[in-house]
Each structure stands twice: as structure tokens, then as C-alpha cells.
Amino acid sequence: MTIDTTFAEFMAKVCSKFQKQVGQLDLKFTDEDGAKITLRDESDFEMAVETSRMQAKGRSEGKLELYCREV
């Protein structure tokens, strides 16, 4: 994933990996308060990326743990 990746591109890649259509997977991430947030749109995706950056604490790469379930 690059810094220019959009939410739509990200979802397409994840769905492709699991051989599912967009809309068949529910993705969540854990925010800085420990709440699980559903990725539904670009703003949720930006929050997930920002959370990953904050957790990286200055390192060049962050890690985003996703929870995925079929809907």
C-alpha cells in the first residue's frame, strides 16, 4: 500500500486476496482508544492509516491490523 492508495483501491485489493466481491467483506480496525471501527468510507480509511502512523512512533513503517468477516 502506498500513501496514495484510496479506500476503493484498498478494498479491491483486500477483496481480491480473499476472492470476494467488494461488499462481501466487513473490515474493522482497532483505534487508539481500543474501539473496533468499521471501514466504510474514505474517512474511516484515513483514520485507520493515521492510527497506524501514531502506533509506529516515528518508525518509517506502520502496521495496521484488520479484522475481516464475510457478510
N, CA, C and O atoms as a Maestro MAE file, in Angstrom:
{
 s_m_m2io_version
 :::
 2.0.0
}

f_m_ct {
 s_m_title
 :::
 protein
 m_atom[284] {
  # First column is atom index #
  i_m_mmod_type
  r_m_x_coord
  r_m_y_coord
  r_m_z_coord
  i_m_residue_number
  s_m_chain_name
  s_m_pdb_residue_name
  s_m_pdb_atom_name
  i_m_atomic_number
  :::
  1 25 0.840 -1.165 0.000 1 A "MET " " N  " 7
  2 3 0.000 0.000 0.000 1 A "MET " " CA " 6
  3 2 0.893 1.239 0.000 1 A "MET " " C  " 6
  4 15 1.892 1.287 0.717 1 A "MET " " O  " 8
  5 25 0.538 2.226 -0.794 2 A "THR " " N  " 7
  6 3 1.289 3.473 -0.824 2 A "THR " " CA " 6
  7 2 0.471 4.574 -0.164 2 A "THR " " C  " 6
  8 15 -0.699 4.373 0.165 2 A "THR " " O  " 8
  9 25 1.077 5.723 0.028 3 A "ILE " " N  " 7
  10 3 0.349 6.827 0.651 3 A "ILE " " CA " 6
  11 2 -0.752 7.368 -0.257 3 A "ILE " " C  " 6
  12 15 -1.634 8.095 0.200 3 A "ILE " " O  " 8
  13 25 -0.702 7.018 -1.532 4 A "ASP " " N  " 7
  14 3 -1.720 7.479 -2.478 4 A "ASP " " CA " 6
  15 2 -2.877 6.499 -2.645 4 A "ASP " " C  " 6
  16 15 -3.807 6.769 -3.405 4 A "ASP " " O  " 8
  17 25 -2.833 5.369 -1.948 5 A "THR " " N  " 7
  18 3 -3.887 4.364 -2.078 5 A "THR " " CA " 6
  19 2 -5.206 4.910 -1.550 5 A "THR " " C  " 6
  20 15 -5.264 5.455 -0.448 5 A "THR " " O  " 8
  21 25 -6.257 4.762 -2.336 6 A "THR " " N  " 7
  22 3 -7.586 5.206 -1.901 6 A "THR " " CA " 6
  23 2 -8.304 4.060 -1.189 6 A "THR " " C  " 6
  24 15 -7.876 2.908 -1.251 6 A "THR " " O  " 8
  25 25 -9.382 4.392 -0.526 7 A "PHE " " N  " 7
  26 3 -10.189 3.378 0.154 7 A "PHE " " CA " 6
  27 2 -10.708 2.356 -0.851 7 A "PHE " " C  " 6
  28 15 -10.684 1.156 -0.576 7 A "PHE " " O  " 8
  29 25 -11.171 2.806 -1.997 8 A "ALA " " N  " 7
  30 3 -11.701 1.900 -3.024 8 A "ALA " " CA " 6
  31 2 -10.618 0.940 -3.518 8 A "ALA " " C  " 6
  32 15 -10.879 -0.251 -3.690 8 A "ALA " " O  " 8
  33 25 -9.415 1.446 -3.744 9 A "GLU " " N  " 7
  34 3 -8.308 0.589 -4.178 9 A "GLU " " CA " 6
  35 2 -7.934 -0.424 -3.095 9 A "GLU " " C  " 6
  36 15 -7.692 -1.598 -3.376 9 A "GLU " " O  " 8
  37 25 -7.894 0.052 -1.869 10 A "PHE " " N  " 7
  38 3 -7.576 -0.811 -0.736 10 A "PHE " " CA " 6
  39 2 -8.599 -1.943 -0.619 10 A "PHE " " C  " 6
  40 15 -8.224 -3.107 -0.482 10 A "PHE " " O  " 8
  41 25 -9.877 -1.606 -0.672 11 A "MET " " N  " 7
  42 3 -10.933 -2.613 -0.563 11 A "MET " " CA " 6
  43 2 -10.854 -3.611 -1.720 11 A "MET " " C  " 6
  44 15 -11.044 -4.810 -1.520 11 A "MET " " O  " 8
  45 25 -10.577 -3.124 -2.911 12 A "ALA " " N  " 7
  46 3 -10.461 -4.016 -4.072 12 A "ALA " " CA " 6
  47 2 -9.319 -5.011 -3.871 12 A "ALA " " C  " 6
  48 15 -9.455 -6.187 -4.207 12 A "ALA " " O  " 8
  49 25 -8.194 -4.544 -3.324 13 A "LYS " " N  " 7
  50 3 -7.048 -5.433 -3.088 13 A "LYS " " CA " 6
  51 2 -7.365 -6.476 -2.022 13 A "LYS " " C  " 6
  52 15 -7.051 -7.654 -2.192 13 A "LYS " " O  " 8
  53 25 -7.975 -6.053 -0.939 14 A "VAL " " N  " 7
  54 3 -8.312 -6.983 0.139 14 A "VAL " " CA " 6
  55 2 -9.330 -8.016 -0.352 14 A "VAL " " C  " 6
  56 15 -9.172 -9.211 -0.101 14 A "VAL " " O  " 8
  57 25 -10.354 -7.568 -1.038 15 A "CYS " " N  " 7
  58 3 -11.375 -8.488 -1.543 15 A "CYS " " CA " 6
  59 2 -10.780 -9.464 -2.552 15 A "CYS " " C  " 6
  60 15 -11.138 -10.642 -2.560 15 A "CYS " " O  " 8
  61 25 -9.891 -8.992 -3.387 16 A "SER " " N  " 7
  62 3 -9.228 -9.854 -4.350 16 A "SER " " CA " 6
  63 2 -8.423 -10.945 -3.638 16 A "SER " " C  " 6
  64 15 -8.435 -12.106 -4.044 16 A "SER " " O  " 8
  65 25 -7.733 -10.557 -2.585 17 A "LYS " " N  " 7
  66 3 -6.922 -11.515 -1.823 17 A "LYS " " CA " 6
  67 2 -7.776 -12.654 -1.291 17 A "LYS " " C  " 6
  68 15 -7.342 -13.806 -1.283 17 A "LYS " " O  " 8
  69 25 -8.997 -12.337 -0.845 18 A "PHE " " N  " 7
  70 3 -9.894 -13.347 -0.283 18 A "PHE " " CA " 6
  71 2 -10.885 -13.893 -1.316 18 A "PHE " " C  " 6
  72 15 -11.792 -14.654 -0.979 18 A "PHE " " O  " 8
  73 25 -10.699 -13.495 -2.569 19 A "GLN " " N  " 7
  74 3 -11.556 -13.930 -3.671 19 A "GLN " " CA " 6
  75 2 -13.027 -13.635 -3.388 19 A "GLN " " C  " 6
  76 15 -13.893 -14.494 -3.557 19 A "GLN " " O  " 8
  77 25 -13.289 -12.403 -2.954 20 A "LYS " " N  " 7
  78 3 -14.640 -11.926 -2.656 20 A "LYS " " CA " 6
  79 2 -14.895 -10.660 -3.456 20 A "LYS " " C  " 6
  80 15 -13.963 -9.997 -3.910 20 A "LYS " " O  " 8
  81 25 -16.152 -10.338 -3.620 21 A "GLN " " N  " 7
  82 3 -16.543 -9.090 -4.262 21 A "GLN " " CA " 6
  83 2 -16.557 -7.979 -3.212 21 A "GLN " " C  " 6
  84 15 -16.775 -8.233 -2.028 21 A "GLN " " O  " 8
  85 25 -16.322 -6.754 -3.657 22 A "VAL " " N  " 7
  86 3 -16.431 -5.615 -2.755 22 A "VAL " " CA " 6
  87 2 -17.867 -5.606 -2.219 22 A "VAL " " C  " 6
  88 15 -18.822 -5.735 -2.985 22 A "VAL " " O  " 8
  89 25 -18.007 -5.458 -0.932 23 A "GLY " " N  " 7
  90 3 -19.320 -5.504 -0.293 23 A "GLY " " CA " 6
  91 2 -19.582 -6.834 0.400 23 A "GLY " " C  " 6
  92 15 -20.531 -6.951 1.176 23 A "GLY " " O  " 8
  93 25 -18.755 -7.833 0.132 24 A "GLN " " N  " 7
  94 3 -18.928 -9.139 0.771 24 A "GLN " " CA " 6
  95 2 -18.087 -9.283 2.042 24 A "GLN " " C  " 6
  96 15 -18.223 -10.264 2.773 24 A "GLN " " O  " 8
  97 25 -17.225 -8.310 2.300 25 A "LEU " " N  " 7
  98 3 -16.380 -8.357 3.491 25 A "LEU " " CA " 6
  99 2 -16.628 -7.146 4.373 25 A "LEU " " C  " 6
  100 15 -16.834 -6.033 3.891 25 A "LEU " " O  " 8
  101 25 -16.602 -7.388 5.672 26 A "ASP " " N  " 7
  102 3 -16.700 -6.337 6.672 26 A "ASP " " CA " 6
  103 2 -15.325 -6.232 7.308 26 A "ASP " " C  " 6
  104 15 -14.838 -7.202 7.889 26 A "ASP " " O  " 8
  105 25 -14.689 -5.061 7.207 27 A "LEU " " N  " 7
  106 3 -13.358 -4.849 7.768 27 A "LEU " " CA " 6
  107 2 -13.425 -3.888 8.938 27 A "LEU " " C  " 6
  108 15 -14.119 -2.872 8.888 27 A "LEU " " O  " 8
  109 25 -12.691 -4.222 9.994 28 A "LYS " " N  " 7
  110 3 -12.608 -3.358 11.173 28 A "LYS " " CA " 6
  111 2 -11.148 -3.222 11.577 28 A "LYS " " C  " 6
  112 15 -10.325 -4.090 11.284 28 A "LYS " " O  " 8
  113 25 -10.844 -2.134 12.246 29 A "PHE " " N  " 7
  114 3 -9.525 -1.936 12.841 29 A "PHE " " CA " 6
  115 2 -9.734 -1.417 14.249 29 A "PHE " " C  " 6
  116 15 -10.820 -0.954 14.595 29 A "PHE " " O  " 8
  117 25 -8.691 -1.496 15.059 30 A "THR " " N  " 7
  118 3 -8.768 -1.003 16.427 30 A "THR " " CA " 6
  119 2 -8.163 0.394 16.485 30 A "THR " " C  " 6
  120 15 -7.016 0.600 16.089 30 A "THR " " O  " 8
  121 25 -8.944 1.353 16.984 31 A "ASP " " N  " 7
  122 3 -8.438 2.730 17.072 31 A "ASP " " CA " 6
  123 2 -7.583 2.903 18.316 31 A "ASP " " C  " 6
  124 15 -7.366 1.953 19.068 31 A "ASP " " O  " 8
  125 25 -7.095 4.127 18.533 32 A "GLU " " N  " 7
  126 3 -6.175 4.389 19.641 32 A "GLU " " CA " 6
  127 2 -6.822 4.216 21.010 32 A "GLU " " C  " 6
  128 15 -6.117 4.088 22.011 32 A "GLU " " O  " 8
  129 25 -8.161 4.209 21.069 33 A "ASP " " N  " 7
  130 3 -8.869 4.008 22.329 33 A "ASP " " CA " 6
  131 2 -9.248 2.545 22.557 33 A "ASP " " C  " 6
  132 15 -9.840 2.204 23.580 33 A "ASP " " O  " 8
  133 25 -8.903 1.686 21.600 34 A "GLY " " N  " 7
  134 3 -9.213 0.272 21.725 34 A "GLY " " CA " 6
  135 2 -10.559 -0.136 21.157 34 A "GLY " " C  " 6
  136 15 -10.947 -1.300 21.256 34 A "GLY " " O  " 8
  137 25 -11.277 0.808 20.562 35 A "ALA " " N  " 7
  138 3 -12.584 0.502 19.956 35 A "ALA " " CA " 6
  139 2 -12.384 -0.058 18.552 35 A "ALA " " C  " 6
  140 15 -11.483 0.364 17.827 35 A "ALA " " O  " 8
  141 25 -13.217 -0.992 18.185 36 A "LYS " " N  " 7
  142 3 -13.171 -1.547 16.824 36 A "LYS " " CA " 6
  143 2 -14.039 -0.665 15.923 36 A "LYS " " C  " 6
  144 15 -15.224 -0.458 16.184 36 A "LYS " " O  " 8
  145 25 -13.417 -0.152 14.856 37 A "ILE " " N  " 7
  146 3 -14.073 0.769 13.921 37 A "ILE " " CA " 6
  147 2 -14.243 0.071 12.578 37 A "ILE " " C  " 6
  148 15 -13.288 -0.496 12.047 37 A "ILE " " O  " 8
  149 25 -15.444 0.109 12.032 38 A "THR " " N  " 7
  150 3 -15.709 -0.481 10.726 38 A "THR " " CA " 6
  151 2 -15.225 0.456 9.635 38 A "THR " " C  " 6
  152 15 -15.484 1.659 9.680 38 A "THR " " O  " 8
  153 25 -14.519 -0.098 8.649 39 A "LEU " " N  " 7
  154 3 -14.072 0.679 7.496 39 A "LEU " " CA " 6
  155 2 -15.222 0.734 6.487 39 A "LEU " " C  " 6
  156 15 -15.538 -0.262 5.837 39 A "LEU " " O  " 8
  157 25 -15.842 1.912 6.366 40 A "ARG " " N  " 7
  158 3 -16.973 2.075 5.462 40 A "ARG " " CA " 6
  159 2 -16.713 3.071 4.342 40 A "ARG " " C  " 6
  160 15 -17.346 3.011 3.288 40 A "ARG " " O  " 8
  161 25 -15.782 3.985 4.575 41 A "ASP " " N  " 7
  162 3 -15.563 5.030 3.580 41 A "ASP " " CA " 6
  163 2 -14.154 5.595 3.708 41 A "ASP " " C  " 6
  164 15 -13.352 5.143 4.525 41 A "ASP " " O  " 8
  165 25 -13.881 6.584 2.887 42 A "GLU " " N  " 7
  166 3 -12.547 7.187 2.830 42 A "GLU " " CA " 6
  167 2 -12.121 7.764 4.181 42 A "GLU " " C  " 6
  168 15 -10.955 7.640 4.554 42 A "GLU " " O  " 8
  169 25 -13.034 8.387 4.916 43 A "SER " " N  " 7
  170 3 -12.647 8.996 6.198 43 A "SER " " CA " 6
  171 2 -12.293 7.922 7.230 43 A "SER " " C  " 6
  172 15 -11.374 8.120 8.024 43 A "SER " " O  " 8
  173 25 -13.003 6.791 7.236 44 A "ASP " " N  " 7
  174 3 -12.644 5.689 8.125 44 A "ASP " " CA " 6
  175 2 -11.265 5.143 7.759 44 A "ASP " " C  " 6
  176 15 -10.456 4.836 8.635 44 A "ASP " " O  " 8
  177 25 -11.010 5.028 6.464 45 A "PHE " " N  " 7
  178 3 -9.720 4.534 5.984 45 A "PHE " " CA " 6
  179 2 -8.598 5.482 6.390 45 A "PHE " " C  " 6
  180 15 -7.538 5.032 6.824 45 A "PHE " " O  " 8
  181 25 -8.817 6.787 6.254 46 A "GLU " " N  " 7
  182 3 -7.813 7.774 6.657 46 A "GLU " " CA " 6
  183 2 -7.541 7.688 8.154 46 A "GLU " " C  " 6
  184 15 -6.395 7.825 8.584 46 A "GLU " " O  " 8
  185 25 -8.593 7.461 8.959 47 A "MET " " N  " 7
  186 3 -8.416 7.321 10.401 47 A "MET " " CA " 6
  187 2 -7.587 6.070 10.707 47 A "MET " " C  " 6
  188 15 -6.735 6.098 11.594 47 A "MET " " O  " 8
  189 25 -7.828 4.983 9.985 48 A "ALA " " N  " 7
  190 3 -7.062 3.757 10.177 48 A "ALA " " CA " 6
  191 2 -5.586 3.976 9.855 48 A "ALA " " C  " 6
  192 15 -4.712 3.534 10.600 48 A "ALA " " O  " 8
  193 25 -5.316 4.649 8.759 49 A "VAL " " N  " 7
  194 3 -3.932 4.931 8.364 49 A "VAL " " CA " 6
  195 2 -3.266 5.836 9.398 49 A "VAL " " C  " 6
  196 15 -2.114 5.610 9.768 49 A "VAL " " O  " 8
  197 25 -3.974 6.846 9.860 50 A "GLU " " N  " 7
  198 3 -3.415 7.757 10.868 50 A "GLU " " CA " 6
  199 2 -3.141 7.010 12.177 50 A "GLU " " C  " 6
  200 15 -2.121 7.254 12.821 50 A "GLU " " O  " 8
  201 25 -4.030 6.112 12.574 51 A "THR " " N  " 7
  202 3 -3.824 5.301 13.773 51 A "THR " " CA " 6
  203 2 -2.566 4.456 13.618 51 A "THR " " C  " 6
  204 15 -1.778 4.327 14.555 51 A "THR " " O  " 8
  205 25 -2.381 3.883 12.438 52 A "SER " " N  " 7
  206 3 -1.187 3.088 12.161 52 A "SER " " CA " 6
  207 2 0.076 3.941 12.289 52 A "SER " " C  " 6
  208 15 1.079 3.500 12.849 52 A "SER " " O  " 8
  209 25 0.017 5.145 11.774 53 A "ARG " " N  " 7
  210 3 1.184 6.050 11.861 53 A "ARG " " CA " 6
  211 2 1.496 6.407 13.309 53 A "ARG " " C  " 6
  212 15 2.662 6.438 13.704 53 A "ARG " " O  " 8
  213 25 0.457 6.678 14.105 54 A "MET " " N  " 7
  214 3 0.670 7.034 15.510 54 A "MET " " CA " 6
  215 2 1.284 5.868 16.275 54 A "MET " " C  " 6
  216 15 2.149 6.066 17.128 54 A "MET " " O  " 8
  217 25 0.836 4.654 15.971 55 A "GLN " " N  " 7
  218 3 1.356 3.477 16.666 55 A "GLN " " CA " 6
  219 2 2.786 3.151 16.240 55 A "GLN " " C  " 6
  220 15 3.504 2.460 16.963 55 A "GLN " " O  " 8
  221 25 3.204 3.644 15.072 56 A "ALA " " N  " 7
  222 3 4.574 3.407 14.591 56 A "ALA " " CA " 6
  223 2 5.596 4.191 15.407 56 A "ALA " " C  " 6
  224 15 6.775 3.838 15.427 56 A "ALA " " O  " 8
  225 25 5.157 5.243 16.072 57 A "LYS " " N  " 7
  226 3 6.011 6.056 16.953 57 A "LYS " " CA " 6
  227 2 7.312 6.480 16.295 57 A "LYS " " C  " 6
  228 15 8.391 6.288 16.857 57 A "LYS " " O  " 8
  229 25 7.210 7.057 15.100 58 A "GLY " " N  " 7
  230 3 8.378 7.603 14.429 58 A "GLY " " CA " 6
  231 2 9.103 6.647 13.507 58 A "GLY " " C  " 6
  232 15 9.965 7.071 12.736 58 A "GLY " " O  " 8
  233 25 8.772 5.360 13.569 59 A "ARG " " N  " 7
  234 3 9.411 4.423 12.636 59 A "ARG " " CA " 6
  235 2 8.874 4.698 11.236 59 A "ARG " " C  " 6
  236 15 7.811 5.297 11.074 59 A "ARG " " O  " 8
  237 25 9.609 4.261 10.243 60 A "SER " " N  " 7
  238 3 9.221 4.557 8.864 60 A "SER " " CA " 6
  239 2 8.015 3.749 8.391 60 A "SER " " C  " 6
  240 15 7.332 4.157 7.451 60 A "SER " " O  " 8
  241 25 7.745 2.619 9.023 61 A "GLU " " N  " 7
  242 3 6.624 1.785 8.614 61 A "GLU " " CA " 6
  243 2 5.685 1.554 9.782 61 A "GLU " " C  " 6
  244 15 6.115 1.333 10.914 61 A "GLU " " O  " 8
  245 25 4.401 1.610 9.486 62 A "GLY " " N  " 7
  246 3 3.392 1.304 10.482 62 A "GLY " " CA " 6
  247 2 2.744 -0.027 10.171 62 A "GLY " " C  " 6
  248 15 2.962 -0.607 9.108 62 A "GLY " " O  " 8
  249 25 1.952 -0.498 11.100 63 A "LYS " " N  " 7
  250 3 1.265 -1.772 10.934 63 A "LYS " " CA " 6
  251 2 -0.206 -1.538 11.243 63 A "LYS " " C  " 6
  252 15 -0.550 -0.908 12.243 63 A "LYS " " O  " 8
  253 25 -1.061 -2.047 10.383 64 A "LEU " " N  " 7
  254 3 -2.499 -1.922 10.589 64 A "LEU " " CA " 6
  255 2 -3.087 -3.317 10.657 64 A "LEU " " C  " 6
  256 15 -3.074 -4.055 9.672 64 A "LEU " " O  " 8
  257 25 -3.598 -3.674 11.813 65 A "GLU " " N  " 7
  258 3 -4.211 -4.983 11.994 65 A "GLU " " CA " 6
  259 2 -5.700 -4.857 11.686 65 A "GLU " " C  " 6
  260 15 -6.406 -4.044 12.282 65 A "GLU " " O  " 8
  261 25 -6.161 -5.673 10.747 66 A "LEU " " N  " 7
  262 3 -7.559 -5.648 10.341 66 A "LEU " " CA " 6
  263 2 -8.275 -6.901 10.778 66 A "LEU " " C  " 6
  264 15 -7.698 -7.988 10.823 66 A "LEU " " O  " 8
  265 25 -9.534 -6.733 11.096 67 A "TYR " " N  " 7
  266 3 -10.418 -7.850 11.402 67 A "TYR " " CA " 6
  267 2 -11.389 -7.946 10.239 67 A "TYR " " C  " 6
  268 15 -12.013 -6.959 9.849 67 A "TYR " " O  " 8
  269 25 -11.507 -9.128 9.701 68 A "CYS " " N  " 7
  270 3 -12.264 -9.314 8.462 68 A "CYS " " CA " 6
  271 2 -13.293 -10.416 8.666 68 A "CYS " " C  " 6
  272 15 -12.981 -11.478 9.206 68 A "CYS " " O  " 8
  273 25 -14.526 -10.155 8.228 69 A "ARG " " N  " 7
  274 3 -15.528 -11.215 8.246 69 A "ARG " " CA " 6
  275 2 -16.397 -11.103 7.010 69 A "ARG " " C  " 6
  276 15 -16.607 -10.020 6.464 69 A "ARG " " O  " 8
  277 25 -16.885 -12.228 6.595 70 A "GLU " " N  " 7
  278 3 -17.757 -12.280 5.422 70 A "GLU " " CA " 6
  279 2 -19.165 -11.860 5.823 70 A "GLU " " C  " 6
  280 15 -19.671 -12.275 6.866 70 A "GLU " " O  " 8
  281 25 -19.793 -11.040 4.995 71 A "VAL " " N  " 7
  282 3 -21.177 -10.610 5.258 71 A "VAL " " CA " 6
  283 2 -22.133 -11.252 4.296 71 A "VAL " " C  " 6
  284 15 -23.337 -11.007 4.366 71 A "VAL " " O  " 8
  :::
 }
 m_bond[283] {
  # First column is bond index #
  i_m_from
  i_m_to
  i_m_order
  :::
  1 1 2 1
  2 2 3 1
  3 3 4 2
  4 3 5 1
  5 5 6 1
  6 6 7 1
  7 7 8 2
  8 7 9 1
  9 9 10 1
  10 10 11 1
  11 11 12 2
  12 11 13 1
  13 13 14 1
  14 14 15 1
  15 15 16 2
  16 15 17 1
  17 17 18 1
  18 18 19 1
  19 19 20 2
  20 19 21 1
  21 21 22 1
  22 22 23 1
  23 23 24 2
  24 23 25 1
  25 25 26 1
  26 26 27 1
  27 27 28 2
  28 27 29 1
  29 29 30 1
  30 30 31 1
  31 31 32 2
  32 31 33 1
  33 33 34 1
  34 34 35 1
  35 35 36 2
  36 35 37 1
  37 37 38 1
  38 38 39 1
  39 39 40 2
  40 39 41 1
  41 41 42 1
  42 42 43 1
  43 43 44 2
  44 43 45 1
  45 45 46 1
  46 46 47 1
  47 47 48 2
  48 47 49 1
  49 49 50 1
  50 50 51 1
  51 51 52 2
  52 51 53 1
  53 53 54 1
  54 54 55 1
  55 55 56 2
  56 55 57 1
  57 57 58 1
  58 58 59 1
  59 59 60 2
  60 59 61 1
  61 61 62 1
  62 62 63 1
  63 63 64 2
  64 63 65 1
  65 65 66 1
  66 66 67 1
  67 67 68 2
  68 67 69 1
  69 69 70 1
  70 70 71 1
  71 71 72 2
  72 71 73 1
  73 73 74 1
  74 74 75 1
  75 75 76 2
  76 75 77 1
  77 77 78 1
  78 78 79 1
  79 79 80 2
  80 79 81 1
  81 81 82 1
  82 82 83 1
  83 83 84 2
  84 83 85 1
  85 85 86 1
  86 86 87 1
  87 87 88 2
  88 87 89 1
  89 89 90 1
  90 90 91 1
  91 91 92 2
  92 91 93 1
  93 93 94 1
  94 94 95 1
  95 95 96 2
  96 95 97 1
  97 97 98 1
  98 98 99 1
  99 99 100 2
  100 99 101 1
  101 101 102 1
  102 102 103 1
  103 103 104 2
  104 103 105 1
  105 105 106 1
  106 106 107 1
  107 107 108 2
  108 107 109 1
  109 109 110 1
  110 110 111 1
  111 111 112 2
  112 111 113 1
  113 113 114 1
  114 114 115 1
  115 115 116 2
  116 115 117 1
  117 117 118 1
  118 118 119 1
  119 119 120 2
  120 119 121 1
  121 121 122 1
  122 122 123 1
  123 123 124 2
  124 123 125 1
  125 125 126 1
  126 126 127 1
  127 127 128 2
  128 127 129 1
  129 129 130 1
  130 130 131 1
  131 131 132 2
  132 131 133 1
  133 133 134 1
  134 134 135 1
  135 135 136 2
  136 135 137 1
  137 137 138 1
  138 138 139 1
  139 139 140 2
  140 139 141 1
  141 141 142 1
  142 142 143 1
  143 143 144 2
  144 143 145 1
  145 145 146 1
  146 146 147 1
  147 147 148 2
  148 147 149 1
  149 149 150 1
  150 150 151 1
  151 151 152 2
  152 151 153 1
  153 153 154 1
  154 154 155 1
  155 155 156 2
  156 155 157 1
  157 157 158 1
  158 158 159 1
  159 159 160 2
  160 159 161 1
  161 161 162 1
  162 162 163 1
  163 163 164 2
  164 163 165 1
  165 165 166 1
  166 166 167 1
  167 167 168 2
  168 167 169 1
  169 169 170 1
  170 170 171 1
  171 171 172 2
  172 171 173 1
  173 173 174 1
  174 174 175 1
  175 175 176 2
  176 175 177 1
  177 177 178 1
  178 178 179 1
  179 179 180 2
  180 179 181 1
  181 181 182 1
  182 182 183 1
  183 183 184 2
  184 183 185 1
  185 185 186 1
  186 186 187 1
  187 187 188 2
  188 187 189 1
  189 189 190 1
  190 190 191 1
  191 191 192 2
  192 191 193 1
  193 193 194 1
  194 194 195 1
  195 195 196 2
  196 195 197 1
  197 197 198 1
  198 198 199 1
  199 199 200 2
  200 199 201 1
  201 201 202 1
  202 202 203 1
  203 203 204 2
  204 203 205 1
  205 205 206 1
  206 206 207 1
  207 207 208 2
  208 207 209 1
  209 209 210 1
  210 210 211 1
  211 211 212 2
  212 211 213 1
  213 213 214 1
  214 214 215 1
  215 215 216 2
  216 215 217 1
  217 217 218 1
  218 218 219 1
  219 219 220 2
  220 219 221 1
  221 221 222 1
  222 222 223 1
  223 223 224 2
  224 223 225 1
  225 225 226 1
  226 226 227 1
  227 227 228 2
  228 227 229 1
  229 229 230 1
  230 230 231 1
  231 231 232 2
  232 231 233 1
  233 233 234 1
  234 234 235 1
  235 235 236 2
  236 235 237 1
  237 237 238 1
  238 238 239 1
  239 239 240 2
  240 239 241 1
  241 241 242 1
  242 242 243 1
  243 243 244 2
  244 243 245 1
  245 245 246 1
  246 246 247 1
  247 247 248 2
  248 247 249 1
  249 249 250 1
  250 250 251 1
  251 251 252 2
  252 251 253 1
  253 253 254 1
  254 254 255 1
  255 255 256 2
  256 255 257 1
  257 257 258 1
  258 258 259 1
  259 259 260 2
  260 259 261 1
  261 261 262 1
  262 262 263 1
  263 263 264 2
  264 263 265 1
  265 265 266 1
  266 266 267 1
  267 267 268 2
  268 267 269 1
  269 269 270 1
  270 270 271 1
  271 271 272 2
  272 271 273 1
  273 273 274 1
  274 274 275 1
  275 275 276 2
  276 275 277 1
  277 277 278 1
  278 278 279 1
  279 279 280 2
  280 279 281 1
  281 281 282 1
  282 282 283 1
  283 283 284 2
  :::
 }
}
